[in-house]
Amino acid sequence: MKNKIFIGALAVAFAALLWSLDGTFLRPQLFALPSTLLVLLEHTLGFVVLAPFLWIFRAQLKLITKKQWLTIF
């Protein structure tokens, strides 16, 4: 259990690091792009990164009830 908590804390710390670099390095370079395209690209990147986890945990996803799906959405 402690290992899962450690991995979760590392994931949060890594996300915070990426978020802090966003305004400094990434946003100024993308200033010329339309905001809708930028949002689309960011969401597409997030989906591509997280999609393999949907495949890995597909057995657990089948066990989710309708009430839990409603909560997710």
mmCIF file of the C-alpha atoms, coordinates in Angstrom:
data_MODEL
# 
_entry.id   MODEL 
# 
loop_
_atom_site.group_PDB 
_atom_site.id 
_atom_site.type_symbol 
_atom_site.label_atom_id 
_atom_site.label_alt_id 
_atom_site.label_comp_id 
_atom_site.label_asym_id 
_atom_site.label_entity_id 
_atom_site.label_seq_id 
_atom_site.pdbx_PDB_ins_code 
_atom_site.Cartn_x 
_atom_site.Cartn_y 
_atom_site.Cartn_z 
_atom_site.occupancy 
_atom_site.B_iso_or_equiv 
_atom_site.pdbx_formal_charge 
_atom_site.auth_seq_id 
_atom_site.auth_comp_id 
_atom_site.auth_asym_id 
_atom_site.auth_atom_id 
_atom_site.pdbx_PDB_model_num 
ATOM 1  C CA . MET A 1 1  ? 0.000   0.000  0.000   1.00 0.00 ? 1  MET A CA 1 
ATOM 2  C CA . LYS A 1 2  ? 2.831   2.392  0.806   1.00 0.00 ? 2  LYS A CA 1 
ATOM 3  C CA . ASN A 1 3  ? 4.292   1.823  -2.657  1.00 0.00 ? 3  ASN A CA 1 
ATOM 4  C CA . LYS A 1 4  ? 1.035   2.970  -4.311  1.00 0.00 ? 4  LYS A CA 1 
ATOM 5  C CA . ILE A 1 5  ? 0.948   6.101  -2.171  1.00 0.00 ? 5  ILE A CA 1 
ATOM 6  C CA . PHE A 1 6  ? 4.571   6.840  -3.078  1.00 0.00 ? 6  PHE A CA 1 
ATOM 7  C CA . ILE A 1 7  ? 3.878   6.407  -6.808  1.00 0.00 ? 7  ILE A CA 1 
ATOM 8  C CA . GLY A 1 8  ? 0.807   8.636  -6.520  1.00 0.00 ? 8  GLY A CA 1 
ATOM 9  C CA . ALA A 1 9  ? 2.790   11.327 -4.746  1.00 0.00 ? 9  ALA A CA 1 
ATOM 10 C CA . LEU A 1 10 ? 5.478   11.126 -7.410  1.00 0.00 ? 10 LEU A CA 1 
ATOM 11 C CA . ALA A 1 11 ? 2.847   11.471 -10.149 1.00 0.00 ? 11 ALA A CA 1 
ATOM 12 C CA . VAL A 1 12 ? 1.409   14.577 -8.486  1.00 0.00 ? 12 VAL A CA 1 
ATOM 13 C CA . ALA A 1 13 ? 4.870   16.088 -8.063  1.00 0.00 ? 13 ALA A CA 1 
ATOM 14 C CA . PHE A 1 14 ? 5.717   15.377 -11.708 1.00 0.00 ? 14 PHE A CA 1 
ATOM 15 C CA . ALA A 1 15 ? 2.442   16.937 -12.868 1.00 0.00 ? 15 ALA A CA 1 
ATOM 16 C CA . ALA A 1 16 ? 3.156   20.030 -10.774 1.00 0.00 ? 16 ALA A CA 1 
ATOM 17 C CA . LEU A 1 17 ? 6.628   20.275 -12.308 1.00 0.00 ? 17 LEU A CA 1 
ATOM 18 C CA . LEU A 1 18 ? 5.210   20.076 -15.833 1.00 0.00 ? 18 LEU A CA 1 
ATOM 19 C CA . TRP A 1 19 ? 2.556   22.641 -14.968 1.00 0.00 ? 19 TRP A CA 1 
ATOM 20 C CA . SER A 1 20 ? 5.194   25.053 -13.649 1.00 0.00 ? 20 SER A CA 1 
ATOM 21 C CA . LEU A 1 21 ? 7.192   24.742 -16.877 1.00 0.00 ? 21 LEU A CA 1 
ATOM 22 C CA . ASP A 1 22 ? 4.124   25.374 -19.011 1.00 0.00 ? 22 ASP A CA 1 
ATOM 23 C CA . GLY A 1 23 ? 3.919   29.114 -18.458 1.00 0.00 ? 23 GLY A CA 1 
ATOM 24 C CA . THR A 1 24 ? 7.648   29.637 -18.646 1.00 0.00 ? 24 THR A CA 1 
ATOM 25 C CA . PHE A 1 25 ? 8.645   27.656 -21.714 1.00 0.00 ? 25 PHE A CA 1 
ATOM 26 C CA . LEU A 1 26 ? 5.639   26.338 -23.592 1.00 0.00 ? 26 LEU A CA 1 
ATOM 27 C CA . ARG A 1 27 ? 2.995   29.074 -23.666 1.00 0.00 ? 27 ARG A CA 1 
ATOM 28 C CA . PRO A 1 28 ? 5.165   31.883 -25.073 1.00 0.00 ? 28 PRO A CA 1 
ATOM 29 C CA . GLN A 1 29 ? 6.132   29.651 -28.021 1.00 0.00 ? 29 GLN A CA 1 
ATOM 30 C CA . LEU A 1 30 ? 2.492   28.791 -28.741 1.00 0.00 ? 30 LEU A CA 1 
ATOM 31 C CA . PHE A 1 31 ? 1.157   32.339 -28.415 1.00 0.00 ? 31 PHE A CA 1 
ATOM 32 C CA . ALA A 1 32 ? 0.529   32.645 -32.160 1.00 0.00 ? 32 ALA A CA 1 
ATOM 33 C CA . LEU A 1 33 ? -1.787  29.596 -32.277 1.00 0.00 ? 33 LEU A CA 1 
ATOM 34 C CA . PRO A 1 34 ? -5.546  30.002 -31.896 1.00 0.00 ? 34 PRO A CA 1 
ATOM 35 C CA . SER A 1 35 ? -6.716  29.053 -28.414 1.00 0.00 ? 35 SER A CA 1 
ATOM 36 C CA . THR A 1 36 ? -9.131  26.402 -29.700 1.00 0.00 ? 36 THR A CA 1 
ATOM 37 C CA . LEU A 1 37 ? -6.316  24.616 -31.524 1.00 0.00 ? 37 LEU A CA 1 
ATOM 38 C CA . LEU A 1 38 ? -4.117  24.792 -28.454 1.00 0.00 ? 38 LEU A CA 1 
ATOM 39 C CA . VAL A 1 39 ? -6.819  23.290 -26.245 1.00 0.00 ? 39 VAL A CA 1 
ATOM 40 C CA . LEU A 1 40 ? -7.424  20.546 -28.820 1.00 0.00 ? 40 LEU A CA 1 
ATOM 41 C CA . LEU A 1 41 ? -3.723  19.707 -28.950 1.00 0.00 ? 41 LEU A CA 1 
ATOM 42 C CA . GLU A 1 42 ? -3.392  19.609 -25.163 1.00 0.00 ? 42 GLU A CA 1 
ATOM 43 C CA . HIS A 1 43 ? -6.417  17.347 -24.776 1.00 0.00 ? 43 HIS A CA 1 
ATOM 44 C CA . THR A 1 44 ? -5.243  15.089 -27.600 1.00 0.00 ? 44 THR A CA 1 
ATOM 45 C CA . LEU A 1 45 ? -1.849  14.738 -25.958 1.00 0.00 ? 45 LEU A CA 1 
ATOM 46 C CA . GLY A 1 46 ? -3.479  13.900 -22.634 1.00 0.00 ? 46 GLY A CA 1 
ATOM 47 C CA . PHE A 1 47 ? -5.683  11.279 -24.278 1.00 0.00 ? 47 PHE A CA 1 
ATOM 48 C CA . VAL A 1 48 ? -2.744  9.677  -26.079 1.00 0.00 ? 48 VAL A CA 1 
ATOM 49 C CA . VAL A 1 49 ? -0.786  9.467  -22.834 1.00 0.00 ? 49 VAL A CA 1 
ATOM 50 C CA . LEU A 1 50 ? -3.678  8.055  -20.789 1.00 0.00 ? 50 LEU A CA 1 
ATOM 51 C CA . ALA A 1 51 ? -5.318  5.775  -23.399 1.00 0.00 ? 51 ALA A CA 1 
ATOM 52 C CA . PRO A 1 52 ? -2.989  2.811  -22.722 1.00 0.00 ? 52 PRO A CA 1 
ATOM 53 C CA . PHE A 1 53 ? -4.215  2.760  -19.127 1.00 0.00 ? 53 PHE A CA 1 
ATOM 54 C CA . LEU A 1 54 ? -7.770  2.298  -20.378 1.00 0.00 ? 54 LEU A CA 1 
ATOM 55 C CA . TRP A 1 55 ? -6.594  -0.793 -22.231 1.00 0.00 ? 55 TRP A CA 1 
ATOM 56 C CA . ILE A 1 56 ? -4.565  -2.132 -19.300 1.00 0.00 ? 56 ILE A CA 1 
ATOM 57 C CA . PHE A 1 57 ? -7.434  -1.736 -16.821 1.00 0.00 ? 57 PHE A CA 1 
ATOM 58 C CA . ARG A 1 58 ? -10.265 -2.700 -19.185 1.00 0.00 ? 58 ARG A CA 1 
ATOM 59 C CA . ALA A 1 59 ? -11.364 -5.587 -16.934 1.00 0.00 ? 59 ALA A CA 1 
ATOM 60 C CA . GLN A 1 60 ? -11.900 -3.184 -14.014 1.00 0.00 ? 60 GLN A CA 1 
ATOM 61 C CA . LEU A 1 61 ? -13.722 -0.721 -16.289 1.00 0.00 ? 61 LEU A CA 1 
ATOM 62 C CA . LYS A 1 62 ? -16.294 -3.397 -17.109 1.00 0.00 ? 62 LYS A CA 1 
ATOM 63 C CA . LEU A 1 63 ? -17.145 -3.643 -13.410 1.00 0.00 ? 63 LEU A CA 1 
ATOM 64 C CA . ILE A 1 64 ? -18.105 0.035  -13.074 1.00 0.00 ? 64 ILE A CA 1 
ATOM 65 C CA . THR A 1 65 ? -21.809 0.547  -12.383 1.00 0.00 ? 65 THR A CA 1 
ATOM 66 C CA . LYS A 1 66 ? -24.079 3.057  -14.135 1.00 0.00 ? 66 LYS A CA 1 
ATOM 67 C CA . LYS A 1 67 ? -24.075 5.267  -11.049 1.00 0.00 ? 67 LYS A CA 1 
ATOM 68 C CA . GLN A 1 68 ? -20.263 5.306  -11.032 1.00 0.00 ? 68 GLN A CA 1 
ATOM 69 C CA . TRP A 1 69 ? -20.178 6.163  -14.765 1.00 0.00 ? 69 TRP A CA 1 
ATOM 70 C CA . LEU A 1 70 ? -22.553 9.034  -14.081 1.00 0.00 ? 70 LEU A CA 1 
ATOM 71 C CA . THR A 1 71 ? -20.208 10.275 -11.386 1.00 0.00 ? 71 THR A CA 1 
ATOM 72 C CA . ILE A 1 72 ? -17.233 10.038 -13.743 1.00 0.00 ? 72 ILE A CA 1 
ATOM 73 C CA . PHE A 1 73 ? -18.957 12.067 -16.459 1.00 0.00 ? 73 PHE A CA 1 
# 
